Amino acid sequence: MKHLNSLSWAATALIATSPTHAHPPSPGRSNVVRLDVPDTALGASIAHSNSFASFSIDPAFWVEFFGNASNPNELTFRLLNLITEHGGQPIIRPGGITMDSMIFDPSAGDPVRTTSPNGGIYRTTVGPAYYESWSNFPNGTKFVSTLNFGNNSYEIARDMAVASVKYQPDLVEYFELGNEPTNYDEARWNDSTAAYVAQWKNWTSSIDAAVNETLGAARAAELGSERWWASSATTDKTGLKVRPVDLIPAGVDSASQVAEYSIHSYPFSTCDPERAVLATTENILNHTGLALYADEEIYPSARAALDAGNPWVIGEFNSISCSGNPNVSDTFAQALWVIDSQLTYATRNASSCNLHQGATLAFQSDNQVNTASANGSPGFSTYDMLYPRDSVLRGEARVLPSFSAQLFLAEAFSTGGTRIQNLTVPSGVDPDYFAAYAFYDDDVLSKLAIVNMHPYYANFTQDFSASIDLSEHIHGSKGWHGWHGWHGWDKHEGKHEGKQEGKQEAYAKRLTAPYTDETDGAKVTWAGQTFINGTADGEVQEERIDRDGIVHVRGSEALLIFI
């Protein structure tokens, strides 16, 4: 991701709208507030699949994150397997800036970078082994076949598409032509939306013909004609207008090729010092600012896609572009941001959100905060969910505090067909740092997510807890019969033991860490477990909800409540 044009819209909005005090008064545990939760899904989002929380990974660093076909990176795949065990099924988009300098060479092997001495990447060359490594992913994983549009060579793009379906005909779900054309050389299309659309349509039509010939008629029919992500633009203010809201009236889908419209979301940036000072913990956790950014910068294109009858996706996103901000995006604050961001877009009817993973790219900006390692080796992005290998800049390979957010989301979306409603913030909690969401399966309330993003640090004298009364929605008139003992999680059967026939039960799982700025993944727990080595350590803790129906959520915590 590359943001070089103006200050982050969300950051400037926060300056205008956020309270001037750093630590608003806490509601305290004695001040119980009620959460208004609709009984049915009327007005909720579209139905979401368990692939909602997905990933984008910069392909230049494929081997670092995933190894190769014969020697996969065990740490990364343990994390992906944990996500699927908890109910998720992420789609993988091997995308980012380096896909636009990527080529397929049938005589090559694993992905190899061609770099400058300071780590700038000129080219990533992949051979059949790159596509063969896709088979290492958990069963059911689908891929976006990402194609180089930046080199302006039709042959390069076509050869990548054909190779992907030649070696993985059953795993390709979508194609994507180019990453963030808003950052291409202005002279290419002279800021003409029509010129961009004409070239995009010409190439995709020809690539479709080549792919169909490779697949054969039957398999091509299974893939379908609507197989492309379109746009993949940033929210930067640029002369070239190619967001979905611009492309749709320009006729980009006149041949019915578009499966989904994609837009990229990075509300903050460290690409330059002016924006880096705004990329703070307090700002990324400000729910009001995030919602404003989503509504002003993302939703017009989302609405245009939905009105045209197409799904839309956040094709690439993270908290802070240009590889994050150390001591912000590598802390527990990132986990809370990931949850609130994805649920914000879920309520706005995105079909998936693809969280970006990668390393510092030296060519993004000449005055960015992050750099590659001194020897030119990767300086992994601080917004990643793990550092996949030992590195000079980041130290030993390890799981970062934000990973457990993926398990929270996997369980939230695990049933498939889940619809989500953003709930009104009750009086008595800070609306800038509090969000709540209701989940419905078959029009019945099934889960609640409560995210208290108020930063809580070690030197604070209050913990900014919110006490929420859910009794009306969990039991009472709904047939509450009390708690019937501690229920262990059987990870093999995926069910709760000891449930009594005919008795309604509600319990909560808590995502927590000692403090907002915690950088040690071993101190972050999801339902009482840590995952520092990619394996679950500790017993699952499902918290009883007492008869009064009140739950307590400390500042810098999130609860997922199962009904």
Disulfide bonds with the S-S distance in Angstrom:
Cys271-Cys322 1.92
